[in-house]
């Protein structure tokens, strides 16, 4: 199976590497050519200097870029993948985008006799590097089944959520839950510190109980140490929570905690903390907790 991977950021770079290691014939494209060349040297795959060149022989094209417009740039634009992909191949978008974009891509792919799935991922940079991502898929059952060997190369779990767009909606739920957990965790740590509790001991005690979470196990101690440089930047979370709030408005529901958290992240970004990871929410909660 020939696979093309478009977008070698902190997620795409190791994901494409896992595919090459798994025995697939992988060609990569990145906007910064030097990074694609570095990947090819490291993993032994191929690199291309344009998207059409990258995808023209591929059975599967995977994209993992920044936002909706970035996806359009590498897929439906005049220099994008769709005009060069062969009939019967499949495009899978791992970018976190709006559900509307996924539905837009489905129609565009159908016009070019290309199949499509939306498949955002969760697990962060560490999950990508260790090949243990969670993959939330939207599309046809037959395409999902056919792609299991691909997903298994870099994923711990892949689940078909429903039709195209439902993968992105599942990712919205994921981001809402992360925001809520970090809000509660931040308040808990503030109380623990004021009460004179040792945070590492508290984490060891609670992490295997009902309060346990990935965020507690991986971020609580660093949050208490005022360290926030661990991957997924809040500027990306602001984008993701914007999708959540737009979808909620479309469905006629209110998400007050998500709205409040998105506002806190925007304030932190305006203070120059936009590249810090999502656990930096602690700083906003600390401000609001002062009597």
N, C-alpha and C positions, 0 to 999 in steps of 0.2 A: 504494500500500500504506500503510495506516495503522498506525503503530507507537506503542506505549506503552512508556515506560521508567520503571521504578520503582527509585529509589535513585540519588541524585546525589552520591555520595562522590567521592574523588579519581579513581576509575576511571569511574564511571557518568556523571559530568558531561561529560567530553570525549567519551566514547563516544556519548552521546545527541547531542552537538553534531555529530559526524561524520555521523550518520544524517540530521540536518536538512540539513546541507550537501550530502549526496548526493541530495537531492530527495525524501526520504520525508516524509510528514506525521506529525510527531512530537508527542506529548503526554507530559509528564513529571509525575511525582509524587515528592515528597521529604517526609520527616517534618518537616523544617524548611521551612515554606512560603516563607519569604523566599529560600531558595536556589533553589527551583523558579521563583520569580518572576524572580530574577536570570538564570537560564538562559534563560527565555523572552525576556527583554529582549535578551540577548546574541545568541541564535541565531535569534530570530524564530519559534520554535515556540510551542506551547500549554502551559499548565500547569493542573493540577487540584489541588483541595484535599483530595480523598479518593482512595483507590485505586479504588473502583468507578467513580467519575466518570472517572478517567483511562483505564480499560481498556474501557469498555462498547462503544465503537465500533471497537476495535482488531482488526486482522487478526493482529498479532504483539504479544505482551507480553513484554518483557525485564525481568528482575529482576537487580539487582546490589547486594546489601545486606551484612550482616555475618556472621551465622552461621546455623545450622539454625533456631533459634527465630525469628530475624528473617525468614527466608524464609517460615516458616509464618505469621507475623503478616501478611505482605503477600499470601499466596496462599490458604491454606486456612482462615483464621479467618473469623469472621462478617463482618468488615469487609475481607476479602481479595479478591483478584482473581477467583478461580474462580467465585464466585457471580454475578459481573457480566459475565464474558466471554461472547461470543457463540459459539454452536455452530460447530465447525469451525475455530476460531482455534487458535493455537499459543502455548504458554507456553515460554519458554526461560530457564533460570536460569543466569546467569553467575557467581553467587556460588560461592566455594569451600566446599563442604559435605561431609558424609559421603555415601558412596554409598548408604547406607540411606535417607537423606532423598530422594535422587533417585528411588529405587524407590517410596517412599511417595507422592511427587508424581505419578508415572506412574499409579498406581491412582486417586488423587484426580481427576486430569484425565480419565481414562477415564469416571468416573462422571458427569462434566459434559459429555461429548462434546467435549473439548478435547485436542489433541495436546500432547506434551511432549518436550523435550530438555534434558539437562543439558549445560552448555557452559562450564566454568570457563576462565579466561583466564590467560595468563602474559605478562609484559613490563613489569609495574609501571606506575607513574604516567606515566613517560616514554613507554612503549609505548602507553598509552591516549591521551595527548595527541598523539602523532605518528601514530596510526592504524596501528600495526604490531604489534598483539597476536598471540599464538599462541592459538588457540581449540581446546580439546580436547572433542570432542562425543560424547555418547551418545544413541542414538535410532535412528529408521528412516532408511534411505537416502533415501527419497523426501522426507522432511522436511529432511534435511541438504542435498539438492540444491536444494530450493526456497528455502532460506535463504542461499544463497551471496551474493546481492547485498546482503543485510543484513550478513553477516559481513565482506564485502569493504570495507564502509564504515569499519571500525575495526580490521580484522585484516590481518596479512601472510600468515598461514597458518591454515587451518582444516582439521582432520582428523577424520574419523569413526572413533572408536576401537572401536565396537561397540554393544551394546545400552545402554539407559538405565542409568546408573551407571558405565559404563566411562570416560566423560569425567572423572568425579571421581577414579577410580582412576588414570588417567593423570596427573592433576594431583598426586596423591600422589607418584608417581614423580618428577615435576618438583621437588617440594619436597625430597624426599630427596636428589636430586642437588645442589640448591643448597646444602643443609646440608653435604654432603660436600665440595663444592668450596671453600666458605668455611673449613672446618676446615683443609684442606690449604693453602689460600692464606695463611691466618693464620700457620701454622707456617713457610711459606716466607718470608714477609715478616720474621718474627722473626729467622730465620737471616741473611737478606740485610742487615738493619740491623746485627746484631752483627758481621757480616763486613765492614762498611764499604762495602757496595755502594750505589750510587745507585738508589733504587727506581724512579723514572721511566725510567731507562735500562734497568733489568732488565725492566720491563714492556714497553717498546718492543722489546726483544730477544725476549722469550718469547711475546708475545701472538699471533703468527702461526704459532707452532710447535705441537707436540703438547700443551704445557701451557696453551695459550691457552684463554680462556673469557670469557664476558660479564662475570663477576665480576672477573676479572683486569683486563680492559680498562677497566671502569667504576668499580671500587671499590678496587683495590689502592693507588693513590696516595693517595686520601682516607683509607684505613685507616692508612697510614703517617703521615698527618698528624693522626691522632686525630679525624677528622671522621666523624660517623655520622648525620647528619640528612638522609637522601636518599630518604624515601618509605616503603616497606613496613615497618611497625613489627613488632618482634619479638613483641609481644603477639598479632598475627595469625599469625605463624609458629608460635607455641606452639600455637595452635588447630589449624593445618594439620598440624603434626607429630603432634598428638594423633590426628587422623583416620588418619594413616599407621600409627601404632602400634596403634590399635584394629583396623584392617584386617589388619595383619600377625598379630596375635593370633588373629583370626578364621580366618585361613588357615594358622595353625600354623607361622609362621616368625619368626625372631628378627632384629631390626635393631639390632645393638649400637651402631653409630656414630650412627644416628638417635636412639636412646634417650639416648645420652650428650649429643648436641647439644641435644636438647629440654631436658634437665636443666640444661645451661649457660644456655640462654635463660631458663628459669624463674628461675634465680639472678640473672641480670642484671636481669630485670624486677622482682624483689623489691628490688633495689638502686636502683630508681627509673629504670631505663633502658628501660622498656617501650615508649616511643614512638620510640626510636632504630631505625634500619633494621637489617636482618639482618647487615650487615657488622660490627656492634658485637660479634659473636662474637669478634673479635680480642682484646677485653679479657679474656674468659674464657680464651682460649688463652694469652695472655701470663701470666696468673696460674699456670696449670698448667705452664708451660714453665720456671719458675724452679727452678734446681737447689738 
